[in-house]
């Protein structure tokens, strides 16, 4: 009996230990550690937009266009700059200044010999056969010691249509008989060693009246005073010549 008591006591203590959770580890989950912030995405460099292709000029360099302005009134300095630097005095636009080489009240009355004195603005090759025919029919067989200029009817039509919206046949053919015409080539010719090229015109003032643009300049090329060249908007939005007439200084508008 003495031997069994310690054994029973040991079993009893073991049961009490199990019932009370003696030596049991804490099974509650530890609170989670705060999550580390996610790394920020690397900054993306935004490239600038590719440059847009340049807009095409609706009329090309041959017919520059001025933005529409008020119906009537004086031209601004910007508009005068346009006519001085883009419309006239522009080497990329052949023959434009030559439309000031004579005076005329209507496009049909322009002096064609003065206009095309140096050619049509297009390269026109002259064959030896053409040259000999011009000398025989227009110069009594004597060969002038100067250059021969050729103006084909097609190129004359193109130049007139571009700047006046009429053809050679629609003009009054003023000055045309000063050329030698060869029907087989449908072209006009003349020998000359001088030139009437007007390198520059200075538009000093301008105004809009009734849908027309009047530009005033002192004709220093012919040294014969002030003139007024009148333009109108064309069907292609470019400006077309209407007239080129003498005027008095009193007619020149001032600001």
Buried (B, 14 or more C-beta within 10 A) or exposed (E): EEEEEEEEEEEEEEEEEEEEEEEEEEEEEEEEEEEEEEEEEEEEEEEEEEEEEEEEEEEEEBBBBBEEBEEEEBBEEEBBEBBBEBBBBBEEBBBBBBBBBBBBEEBBBBBBBBBBBBBBBBEBEBEEEBBEBBBEEBBEEEEBEEEBBBBBBBBBBBBBBBBBBBEBEBBBEBBBEBBBBBEEBEBBBBBEEEEBEBEEBEBBBBBBEEEBBBBBBBBEBEEEEBBBBBBBBBEBEBBBBBBBEEBEEEEBBEE
